[in-house]
């Protein structure tokens, strides 16, 4: 699992590198407290030979998730010294985060080789690392994922969601390093409590002097039968003036008078001399005369091939898509690097039968492609992101109302870095006997507001399959909304498979020279068609447009959108979501029926739609009144 340089570095050489990294940290002067306390751990990770992070012509099989991204200076320094960041001089790279600099203030996935995760939103890194470790195990790779956490970050609840998940899955290829410098921003955190806490969550736990490089390296080499937590007892601001070293107030830059009077350039040059003796590729990469290894090209699936494997349902058949989609697709697409996931919604997604078939109830079933997550939605979202970064194609099912709990994880871990995770929202819209807890309310609007997340909505099972495959093949982050209720199949799968999807909409019911266009989506499709039937009987030339992707439809140029909504035509929409989702696609004076209230839920379903004003009668009445 690990490789060692041709000649192992001595303790003295490692300490020389650490002094150079600490000098770089103080030159950058960005969160120097938490950055300086991590210097020896970074030195051990990249230069001791205990991992493959800095070895050979690549940056190794092993990976580091630097979750405490605000204190990234020592990590950036190590990557630059090894040639992953060819920025020239140390003075130039120490200016990271400035406008135009190739290295951002907070780590961004892909900004440099070895930068696997966009971090800075604290608490998500351990879940992401667990996803990568899970992918490595599933794909048979001999690699270890290391996650650097701050002790302040460990007050985030998602860290403990991830800790439970990693122990439950037996991820022996996952190691967390907790920089226990005793400070969470300005809150004191006792170092002595961390080991027992991690041990209580089922982790192998060791305490170590975090400034003893060889001791840290020794524990990095150890492998056990489950995840390991190395508690690094460190001093915040190690190396600063005595007045501030160890202070609880080092969460920003420090005044110049507290910085050590070092010859920064000489210390960094001494570190580079050691590194270049053991890593001959580093110097030419730093100078830009040799290229650093690029990121692996993610596997892309081909739409036609997947559609050929999928079975459709008969036109006219009524099927609850949320209870059929996952189970059927998981069976039909078996053998691919897919990971079907669900926190709590395993039955609603239809995955339960496949879970039993592939042995997913046993957490040591390494090749199982279905994973029930705990009721920990935030962990599940970042875990899916890490699995995608590790080469799997995750499909995560959850009730739409529960996506409220993972909005930041979707934004930061999935959509911002553009990882190919397909999120499926079941029970979208109104109605459930469980009441307001499950009611999704404005969740679709919140998801729609996340940049980089493509939105799809399916009215029936055949459309859901086509859109799920479209999302899988796009290589992008996507959200697929499924209706709560059974819906009749309108189109054969063979018909849908030949339709272009780039417009994000298609015409359901048409007429020549329409004077009225009704936009609809999901479960309200049939009501829109019924309304058009009545309006035509009254002499109206009306058209129904089903919007299966509001993000794609919104991106259409004006002339293409006019093919759906002709200039001069009046417009209306009906949707069991906030009116703005479809209303934003229409002129301001359009009639828009939706759900803008909070907590509307109950049973029977038809009665709830009547209370919400989402009936055929209500739509016809509003259109007749407004467009008389």
C-alpha positions as CSV (number, residue, x, y, z in Angstrom):
1,X,0.0,0.0,0.0
2,X,2.9,2.4,0.6
3,X,6.2,3.1,-1.1
4,X,9.4,4.4,0.4
5,X,12.0,6.7,-1.2
6,X,15.2,5.1,-2.4
7,X,16.8,6.1,0.9
8,X,14.6,6.7,3.9
9,X,14.8,10.2,5.2
10,X,16.5,10.6,8.6
11,X,14.8,12.3,11.5
12,X,17.1,15.3,11.0
13,X,16.1,15.6,7.3
14,X,12.4,15.4,8.2
15,X,12.9,18.2,10.8
16,X,14.7,20.3,8.1
17,X,11.6,19.9,5.9
18,X,9.3,20.8,8.7
19,X,11.3,24.0,9.5
20,X,11.0,25.0,5.9
21,X,7.2,24.3,5.9
22,X,6.7,26.3,9.1
23,X,8.7,29.2,7.6
24,X,6.4,29.1,4.6
25,X,3.3,29.0,6.9
26,X,4.4,32.2,8.6
27,X,5.4,33.9,5.4
28,X,1.9,33.2,4.1
29,X,0.4,34.3,7.5
30,X,-3.1,32.9,6.8
31,X,-4.6,31.2,9.8
32,X,-1.0,30.6,11.1
33,X,-2.2,29.1,14.3
34,X,-4.0,26.1,13.0
35,X,-1.6,25.9,10.0
36,X,1.5,25.8,12.1
37,X,0.1,23.1,14.4
38,X,-0.3,20.7,11.4
39,X,3.3,21.1,10.0
40,X,4.8,17.9,11.4
41,X,1.8,15.8,10.4
42,X,2.0,17.1,6.8
43,X,5.8,16.4,6.8
44,X,5.1,12.8,7.9
45,X,2.3,12.3,5.4
46,X,4.3,13.5,2.4
47,X,8.0,12.9,3.2
48,X,8.5,10.1,5.7
49,X,7.7,7.2,3.3
50,X,4.8,6.1,5.4
51,X,2.4,6.8,2.6
52,X,2.5,7.1,-1.2
53,X,1.3,10.7,-1.2
54,X,4.6,12.2,-2.4
55,X,6.3,9.3,-4.1
56,X,7.5,8.4,-7.5
57,X,6.4,10.0,-10.8
58,X,2.9,10.4,-9.6
59,X,1.4,11.5,-6.4
60,X,0.7,8.0,-5.3
61,X,-2.3,5.8,-4.7
62,X,-3.0,7.2,-1.3
63,X,-4.9,10.4,-0.9
64,X,-5.2,13.2,1.6
65,X,-8.5,15.1,2.2
66,X,-7.5,18.3,3.9
67,X,-10.8,19.1,5.6
68,X,-9.5,22.0,7.7
69,X,-9.2,24.0,4.5
70,X,-8.9,27.4,6.2
71,X,-5.5,26.3,7.5
72,X,-4.2,24.9,4.2
73,X,-0.8,26.7,4.1
74,X,1.4,23.7,5.2
75,X,-0.3,21.4,2.7
76,X,0.1,24.0,-0.1
77,X,3.7,24.3,0.9
78,X,4.3,20.6,0.6
79,X,2.5,20.3,-2.7
80,X,4.6,23.2,-4.1
81,X,7.8,21.7,-2.8
82,X,7.0,18.4,-4.6
83,X,6.1,20.3,-7.8
84,X,2.4,19.9,-7.9
85,X,2.0,23.7,-7.8
86,X,4.4,25.1,-10.4
87,X,4.1,28.8,-9.3
88,X,7.8,29.7,-9.2
89,X,9.2,31.2,-6.1
90,X,8.0,30.5,-2.5
91,X,7.1,34.2,-2.3
92,X,4.7,33.8,-5.2
93,X,3.0,30.6,-3.9
94,X,2.7,32.2,-0.4
95,X,0.4,34.7,-1.9
96,X,-2.2,32.1,-2.6
97,X,-5.8,33.3,-2.5
98,X,-5.2,36.6,-4.3
99,X,-7.1,37.4,-7.4
100,X,-5.5,35.7,-10.4
101,X,-3.5,33.3,-8.3
102,X,-3.8,29.7,-9.5
103,X,-4.1,28.4,-5.9
104,X,-7.4,29.5,-4.1
105,X,-7.6,30.6,-0.5
106,X,-9.6,27.4,0.4
107,X,-8.7,24.1,-1.4
108,X,-10.7,23.5,-4.6
109,X,-10.8,20.1,-6.2
110,X,-8.6,19.9,-9.2
111,X,-6.7,23.1,-8.6
112,X,-3.5,21.0,-8.2
113,X,-2.7,17.3,-8.3
114,X,-3.7,15.7,-5.0
115,X,-6.4,18.3,-4.3
116,X,-9.3,15.9,-4.2
117,X,-11.9,17.9,-2.4
118,X,-13.2,21.4,-2.3
119,X,-13.0,22.1,1.5
120,X,-13.4,25.0,3.8
121,X,-17.1,24.2,4.7
122,X,-16.1,22.4,7.9
123,X,-17.4,19.0,8.8
124,X,-17.7,17.5,5.4
125,X,-14.2,16.1,4.8
126,X,-14.5,12.9,6.8
127,X,-17.7,11.8,5.0
128,X,-16.0,12.6,1.7
129,X,-12.9,10.6,2.7
130,X,-15.1,7.7,3.7
131,X,-16.7,7.7,0.3
132,X,-13.3,7.6,-1.4
133,X,-12.2,4.7,0.9
134,X,-15.4,2.9,0.1
135,X,-14.8,3.4,-3.7
136,X,-11.3,2.1,-3.4
137,X,-12.5,-1.0,-1.6
138,X,-15.3,-1.6,-4.1
139,X,-12.9,-1.1,-7.1
140,X,-10.2,-3.3,-5.6
141,X,-7.6,-0.6,-5.2
142,X,-4.8,-0.9,-2.6
143,X,-4.9,2.7,-1.3
144,X,-5.5,4.6,1.9
145,X,-7.4,7.8,2.4
146,X,-6.1,10.2,5.1
147,X,-8.3,13.0,6.4
148,X,-6.9,16.0,8.2
149,X,-9.4,17.4,10.7
150,X,-9.2,20.2,13.2
151,X,-10.4,19.7,16.7
152,X,-12.7,22.7,16.3
153,X,-14.1,21.0,13.2
154,X,-14.9,18.0,15.3
155,X,-17.6,19.9,17.1
156,X,-19.6,19.6,13.8
157,X,-22.3,16.9,14.0
158,X,-21.5,15.6,10.5
159,X,-18.1,14.4,11.7
160,X,-19.7,12.0,14.0
161,X,-22.2,10.9,11.4
162,X,-19.2,10.0,9.3
163,X,-17.4,8.4,12.2
164,X,-20.3,6.0,12.8
165,X,-20.6,5.2,9.0
166,X,-16.8,4.4,8.6
167,X,-16.8,2.1,11.7
168,X,-20.0,0.4,10.5
169,X,-18.5,-0.2,7.1
170,X,-15.2,-1.4,8.5
171,X,-13.1,1.0,6.4
172,X,-9.6,-0.1,7.4
173,X,-8.3,2.1,4.5
174,X,-9.4,5.3,6.2
175,X,-7.3,7.2,8.7
176,X,-8.3,10.5,10.4
177,X,-5.7,12.8,11.8
178,X,-7.2,15.1,14.4
179,X,-5.1,18.3,14.9
180,X,-5.9,18.6,18.6
181,X,-4.3,22.0,19.3
182,X,-6.9,22.8,22.0
183,X,-8.8,25.5,20.2
184,X,-11.9,25.7,18.1
185,X,-11.8,29.3,16.9
186,X,-11.9,30.9,20.3
187,X,-13.3,28.0,22.3
188,X,-11.0,25.9,24.4
189,X,-11.2,22.2,23.6
190,X,-9.6,19.7,26.0
191,X,-7.1,17.5,24.1
192,X,-7.5,14.6,26.5
193,X,-11.1,13.9,25.6
194,X,-10.7,13.1,21.8
195,X,-9.3,9.6,22.1
196,X,-12.1,8.3,24.2
197,X,-14.7,9.9,22.0
198,X,-13.3,8.4,18.8
199,X,-12.9,5.0,20.5
200,X,-16.5,5.2,21.6
201,X,-17.5,5.4,17.9
202,X,-15.7,2.2,17.1
203,X,-12.4,3.6,15.8
204,X,-8.9,2.4,16.6
205,X,-7.5,5.4,18.4
206,X,-4.0,6.5,19.3
207,X,-2.6,9.6,21.0
208,X,0.7,11.0,19.7
209,X,2.8,14.1,20.1
210,X,1.8,15.8,16.9
211,X,5.1,17.6,16.7
212,X,7.1,14.4,16.7
213,X,7.4,13.5,13.0
214,X,8.8,10.0,13.4
215,X,6.1,9.1,16.0
216,X,3.4,10.4,13.6
217,X,4.9,8.4,10.7
218,X,5.0,5.2,12.8
219,X,1.3,5.4,13.4
220,X,0.6,6.2,9.7
221,X,2.2,2.9,8.7
222,X,0.0,0.8,11.0
223,X,-3.0,-0.8,9.5
224,X,-5.8,-2.3,11.5
225,X,-9.2,-4.0,10.8
226,X,-11.2,-0.8,10.9
227,X,-10.8,3.0,10.6
228,X,-8.0,4.6,12.7
229,X,-8.0,8.0,14.4
230,X,-4.6,9.6,15.2
231,X,-5.0,12.3,17.8
232,X,-2.2,14.8,17.3
233,X,-1.5,16.7,20.5
234,X,-0.2,20.0,19.1
235,X,0.3,23.6,20.0
236,X,-1.6,26.2,18.1
237,X,0.8,28.7,16.5
238,X,3.8,26.5,17.2
239,X,6.9,28.7,16.6
240,X,5.3,32.1,17.1
241,X,6.5,34.4,19.8
242,X,5.9,33.2,23.3
243,X,3.3,35.8,23.9
244,X,0.9,34.2,21.4
245,X,2.1,30.7,20.9
246,X,-0.7,28.4,22.1
247,X,-3.1,31.3,22.2
248,X,-6.8,30.7,21.6
249,X,-7.1,33.8,19.3
250,X,-5.0,32.7,16.3
251,X,-7.8,32.3,13.8
252,X,-6.6,35.1,11.5
253,X,-3.3,36.6,10.5
254,X,-0.9,37.7,13.3
255,X,0.9,40.9,13.8
256,X,4.4,41.1,12.3
257,X,6.0,41.5,15.8
258,X,4.9,38.0,16.8
259,X,6.4,36.3,13.8
260,X,9.9,34.7,14.4
261,X,12.9,36.5,13.0
262,X,13.9,33.7,10.7
263,X,15.7,33.7,7.4
264,X,12.7,32.3,5.6
265,X,14.4,31.9,2.3
266,X,17.3,29.9,3.8
267,X,15.0,27.6,5.7
268,X,12.9,26.9,2.6
269,X,16.0,26.3,0.5
270,X,17.4,23.9,3.1
271,X,14.0,22.0,2.9
272,X,14.1,21.9,-0.9
273,X,17.6,20.6,-0.9
274,X,16.5,17.6,1.2
275,X,13.4,17.0,-0.9
276,X,15.2,17.2,-4.2
277,X,17.7,14.6,-3.2
278,X,14.9,12.1,-2.6
279,X,12.4,13.3,-5.2
280,X,14.3,14.1,-8.4
281,X,11.0,14.9,-10.2
282,X,10.2,17.8,-7.8
283,X,12.6,20.5,-9.0
284,X,11.8,20.4,-12.7
285,X,8.1,20.4,-11.9
286,X,8.5,23.5,-9.6
287,X,10.3,25.2,-12.5
288,X,7.7,24.2,-15.0
289,X,10.1,22.1,-17.1
290,X,8.2,18.9,-16.3
291,X,4.5,18.4,-15.9
292,X,2.8,17.1,-12.8
293,X,0.5,14.1,-13.2
294,X,-3.0,15.0,-14.2
295,X,-6.2,13.8,-12.6
296,X,-7.6,10.5,-13.9
297,X,-10.3,10.9,-16.5
298,X,-13.6,9.8,-15.0
299,X,-15.5,7.0,-16.6
300,X,-18.4,8.2,-18.7
301,X,-21.4,6.0,-19.6
302,X,-23.0,5.9,-23.0
303,X,-26.7,6.7,-23.1
304,X,-27.7,4.4,-25.9
305,X,-26.0,1.4,-24.2
306,X,-27.7,2.0,-20.9
307,X,-31.1,2.5,-22.5
308,X,-30.7,-0.8,-24.3
309,X,-30.5,-2.6,-20.9
310,X,-33.6,-1.0,-19.4
311,X,-37.1,-2.5,-19.5
312,X,-40.0,-0.1,-20.0
313,X,-43.6,-0.3,-18.6
314,X,-46.7,-0.5,-20.8
315,X,-48.4,2.7,-21.9
316,X,-51.4,3.3,-19.7
317,X,-50.1,1.3,-16.7
318,X,-50.1,3.3,-13.4
319,X,-46.9,2.9,-11.4
320,X,-45.5,4.6,-8.3
321,X,-42.2,5.7,-9.7
322,X,-40.6,6.2,-6.3
323,X,-41.1,2.5,-5.4
324,X,-40.0,1.1,-8.7
325,X,-37.2,3.2,-10.1
326,X,-34.3,2.3,-7.9
327,X,-34.9,-1.4,-7.6
328,X,-35.5,-1.9,-11.3
329,X,-32.5,0.2,-12.5
330,X,-30.2,-1.4,-9.9
331,X,-31.0,-4.8,-11.4
332,X,-31.0,-3.7,-15.0
333,X,-27.7,-1.8,-14.7
334,X,-25.9,-4.3,-12.5
335,X,-22.2,-4.9,-13.2
336,X,-21.5,-1.1,-13.7
337,X,-19.5,1.0,-11.1
338,X,-22.8,2.3,-9.7
339,X,-23.5,2.8,-6.0
340,X,-27.2,2.9,-5.0
341,X,-27.6,4.7,-1.7
342,X,-30.5,5.7,0.6
343,X,-30.7,7.2,4.1
344,X,-33.9,5.8,5.5
345,X,-35.7,5.8,2.1
346,X,-34.5,2.3,1.1
347,X,-38.1,1.0,0.9
348,X,-39.5,4.0,-0.9
349,X,-36.8,3.8,-3.5
350,X,-37.4,0.1,-4.3
351,X,-33.9,-0.9,-3.3
352,X,-34.8,-3.2,-0.5
353,X,-35.1,-6.4,-2.6
354,X,-31.7,-5.8,-4.3
355,X,-30.1,-5.1,-0.9
356,X,-31.1,-8.5,0.2
357,X,-30.0,-10.1,-3.0
358,X,-26.5,-8.7,-3.0
359,X,-25.9,-9.1,0.7
360,X,-25.8,-5.4,1.5
361,X,-27.1,-6.0,5.0
362,X,-23.6,-7.3,5.7
363,X,-21.3,-4.3,6.0
364,X,-18.2,-6.3,4.9
365,X,-19.7,-7.1,1.5
366,X,-17.1,-5.2,-0.4
367,X,-18.6,-5.7,-3.9
368,X,-22.2,-4.9,-3.0
369,X,-23.6,-2.1,-5.1
370,X,-26.4,-1.1,-2.7
371,X,-25.8,0.8,0.5
372,X,-28.3,1.8,3.1
373,X,-27.0,4.8,4.9
374,X,-27.9,5.7,8.4
375,X,-30.5,8.4,9.0
376,X,-27.7,10.9,8.5
377,X,-28.5,12.8,5.3
378,X,-25.5,15.2,5.5
379,X,-23.1,12.3,5.8
380,X,-24.8,10.5,3.0
381,X,-24.5,13.4,0.6
382,X,-20.8,14.0,1.2
383,X,-20.1,10.2,1.2
384,X,-21.7,10.1,-2.2
385,X,-19.4,12.9,-3.3
386,X,-16.3,11.1,-2.1
387,X,-17.5,7.9,-3.8
388,X,-17.9,9.8,-7.1
389,X,-14.4,11.3,-6.7
390,X,-13.1,7.8,-6.2
391,X,-14.5,6.5,-9.5
392,X,-18.0,5.3,-8.6
393,X,-21.3,6.7,-10.0
394,X,-23.5,7.2,-6.9
395,X,-27.3,7.4,-7.1
396,X,-28.7,8.7,-3.7
397,X,-32.4,8.3,-2.9
398,X,-34.1,10.3,-0.2
399,X,-37.5,11.8,0.4
400,X,-37.5,15.3,-1.1
401,X,-38.3,16.9,2.2
402,X,-35.2,15.5,3.7
403,X,-33.0,17.2,1.1
404,X,-33.4,20.4,3.3
405,X,-30.9,18.7,5.6
406,X,-28.1,18.4,3.0
407,X,-28.3,21.6,1.0
408,X,-24.8,22.8,1.9
409,X,-23.3,19.3,1.4
410,X,-24.8,19.3,-2.1
411,X,-23.6,22.8,-2.8
412,X,-20.0,22.4,-1.4
413,X,-19.2,18.7,-1.9
414,X,-21.1,17.8,-5.0
415,X,-22.3,20.8,-7.2
416,X,-19.4,23.2,-6.8
417,X,-16.7,20.7,-7.8
418,X,-19.0,19.2,-10.4
419,X,-19.0,15.6,-9.2
420,X,-21.3,13.2,-11.0
421,X,-23.7,12.3,-8.2
422,X,-27.4,11.7,-9.1
423,X,-29.7,12.7,-6.3
424,X,-33.3,11.3,-6.4
425,X,-36.0,13.0,-4.5
426,X,-38.9,10.7,-3.7
427,X,-42.4,11.9,-2.6
428,X,-42.0,15.2,-4.4
429,X,-44.7,17.7,-3.8
430,X,-47.9,17.4,-1.7
431,X,-49.5,14.6,0.2
432,X,-48.4,12.0,2.7
433,X,-50.1,10.5,5.7
434,X,-47.0,11.4,7.8
435,X,-47.9,15.0,7.5
436,X,-45.7,18.2,7.3
437,X,-42.5,16.3,8.2
438,X,-42.4,14.7,4.8
439,X,-44.0,17.7,2.9
440,X,-41.3,19.1,0.7
441,X,-42.6,22.6,0.6
442,X,-40.0,24.9,-1.1
443,X,-37.2,22.3,-1.2
444,X,-37.2,22.2,-5.0
445,X,-36.7,26.0,-5.1
446,X,-33.7,25.7,-2.8
447,X,-32.2,22.9,-4.9
448,X,-32.9,24.9,-8.1
449,X,-30.9,27.8,-6.6
450,X,-27.7,25.7,-6.3
451,X,-25.4,26.5,-9.2
452,X,-24.1,23.5,-11.1
453,X,-26.9,21.2,-10.1
454,X,-29.1,20.1,-13.0
455,X,-32.8,19.6,-12.2
456,X,-35.0,16.9,-13.7
457,X,-38.6,16.0,-12.9
458,X,-40.4,12.8,-14.1
459,X,-44.1,12.3,-14.2
460,X,-44.0,8.5,-14.7
461,X,-41.7,5.5,-14.4
462,X,-40.6,5.4,-18.1
463,X,-39.7,9.1,-18.1
464,X,-37.9,8.6,-14.7
465,X,-35.7,5.8,-16.2
466,X,-34.8,7.9,-19.2
467,X,-34.0,11.0,-17.1
468,X,-32.0,8.9,-14.6
469,X,-29.9,7.5,-17.4
470,X,-29.5,11.0,-18.9
471,X,-28.2,12.2,-15.5
472,X,-25.8,9.3,-15.2
473,X,-24.4,9.9,-18.6
474,X,-24.1,13.7,-18.3
475,X,-21.1,13.5,-15.9
476,X,-22.6,16.3,-13.9
477,X,-24.4,16.7,-10.6
478,X,-28.1,16.2,-11.0
479,X,-31.4,16.1,-9.0
480,X,-34.3,13.9,-10.2
481,X,-37.7,14.6,-8.6
482,X,-40.2,11.8,-8.5
483,X,-43.9,12.1,-7.7
484,X,-45.5,10.7,-4.6
485,X,-48.4,9.1,-6.3
486,X,-48.9,6.5,-9.1
487,X,-49.0,8.1,-12.5
488,X,-50.1,6.6,-15.8
489,X,-47.4,5.9,-18.3
490,X,-47.9,8.2,-21.3
491,X,-45.0,7.2,-23.6
492,X,-43.3,3.9,-24.4
493,X,-39.7,3.7,-23.4
494,X,-38.7,3.1,-27.0
495,X,-40.4,6.4,-27.9
496,X,-38.7,8.3,-25.1
497,X,-35.3,6.8,-26.0
498,X,-35.3,8.5,-29.4
499,X,-36.4,12.0,-28.2
500,X,-33.8,14.8,-27.8
501,X,-33.5,16.0,-24.3
502,X,-31.4,19.1,-24.7
503,X,-34.5,21.5,-24.6
504,X,-35.6,20.3,-21.2
505,X,-39.2,20.1,-22.3
506,X,-41.5,18.6,-24.9
507,X,-45.0,19.3,-26.1
508,X,-47.7,17.0,-24.7
509,X,-50.8,18.4,-26.3
510,X,-50.6,20.7,-29.3
511,X,-52.7,22.9,-31.6
512,X,-51.9,25.1,-34.5
513,X,-51.1,28.7,-33.6
514,X,-51.7,28.4,-29.8
515,X,-53.0,31.4,-28.0
516,X,-52.4,29.8,-24.6
517,X,-49.6,27.6,-23.3
518,X,-49.7,25.8,-20.1
519,X,-46.4,24.7,-18.5
520,X,-46.5,21.7,-16.2
521,X,-44.2,19.1,-14.6
522,X,-44.4,15.9,-12.7
523,X,-47.7,14.7,-11.1
524,X,-49.7,17.7,-12.3
525,X,-49.2,16.7,-16.0
526,X,-52.6,15.0,-16.3
527,X,-54.4,17.9,-14.7
528,X,-52.9,20.3,-17.3
529,X,-54.0,18.0,-20.1
530,X,-57.5,17.8,-18.7
531,X,-57.6,21.6,-18.4
532,X,-56.6,22.0,-22.1
533,X,-59.3,19.6,-23.1
534,X,-61.9,21.8,-21.4
535,X,-60.4,25.0,-22.8
536,X,-60.4,23.7,-26.3
537,X,-64.1,22.7,-25.9
538,X,-64.7,26.3,-25.1
539,X,-62.9,27.4,-28.2
540,X,-59.4,28.1,-26.9
541,X,-56.3,27.1,-28.9
542,X,-54.2,25.7,-26.1
543,X,-51.0,23.8,-25.8
544,X,-49.4,21.8,-22.9
545,X,-45.7,21.8,-22.4
546,X,-44.2,19.3,-20.0
547,X,-40.9,20.7,-18.5
548,X,-38.8,17.8,-17.4
549,X,-35.7,20.0,-16.8
550,X,-36.3,23.6,-15.6
551,X,-32.5,24.2,-15.7
552,X,-32.2,23.2,-19.3
553,X,-35.4,25.0,-20.4
554,X,-34.2,28.2,-18.6
555,X,-30.9,28.1,-20.5
556,X,-32.6,28.0,-24.0
557,X,-32.0,31.0,-26.2
558,X,-35.1,33.2,-26.7
559,X,-35.7,32.0,-30.3
560,X,-35.7,28.4,-29.2
561,X,-38.0,29.0,-26.2
562,X,-40.4,30.7,-28.6
563,X,-40.9,27.3,-30.3
564,X,-42.7,26.3,-27.1
565,X,-44.2,29.6,-26.0
566,X,-44.9,31.6,-29.2
567,X,-44.6,35.4,-28.9
568,X,-48.0,36.9,-28.0
569,X,-49.4,33.7,-26.5
570,X,-50.7,33.9,-23.0
571,X,-49.2,31.5,-20.5
572,X,-50.0,29.6,-17.3
573,X,-48.4,26.9,-15.2
574,X,-49.5,24.3,-12.7
575,X,-47.0,22.5,-10.5
576,X,-47.0,20.9,-7.1
577,X,-43.9,23.0,-6.1
578,X,-43.4,26.7,-5.5
579,X,-44.9,28.8,-8.3
580,X,-41.5,30.3,-9.0
581,X,-40.0,27.0,-10.3
582,X,-42.1,27.1,-13.5
583,X,-43.3,30.7,-13.1
584,X,-39.7,32.0,-13.6
585,X,-39.9,30.5,-17.1
586,X,-43.0,32.5,-18.0
587,X,-43.9,36.2,-18.5
588,X,-44.6,38.1,-15.3
589,X,-48.3,38.3,-16.0
590,X,-48.8,34.6,-16.3
591,X,-51.2,32.6,-14.2
592,X,-49.1,30.4,-11.9
593,X,-50.6,27.7,-9.7
594,X,-48.2,26.1,-7.2
595,X,-47.5,25.5,-3.5
596,X,-46.1,28.5,-1.8
597,X,-47.4,27.7,1.7
598,X,-45.7,25.8,4.4
599,X,-46.5,22.4,5.9
600,X,-49.4,21.5,3.6
601,X,-50.0,17.7,4.1
602,X,-52.7,15.2,4.8
603,X,-54.8,12.5,3.3
604,X,-56.7,11.6,1.1
605,X,-54.6,13.0,-1.6
606,X,-57.3,14.3,-3.9
607,X,-58.8,16.3,-1.0
608,X,-55.4,17.9,-0.3
609,X,-54.9,19.0,-3.9
610,X,-58.4,20.6,-3.7
611,X,-57.4,22.5,-0.6
612,X,-54.2,23.6,-2.2
613,X,-56.0,24.8,-5.3
614,X,-54.2,22.5,-7.6
615,X,-57.2,20.9,-9.4
616,X,-58.3,21.0,-13.0
617,X,-61.3,23.1,-12.0
618,X,-59.1,25.7,-10.3
619,X,-56.7,26.0,-13.3
620,X,-59.6,26.4,-15.8
621,X,-61.3,28.9,-13.5
622,X,-58.2,31.0,-13.1
623,X,-57.3,31.0,-16.8
624,X,-60.9,31.9,-17.7
625,X,-61.0,34.7,-15.2
626,X,-57.6,36.2,-16.0
627,X,-57.7,35.8,-19.8
628,X,-61.3,36.5,-20.4
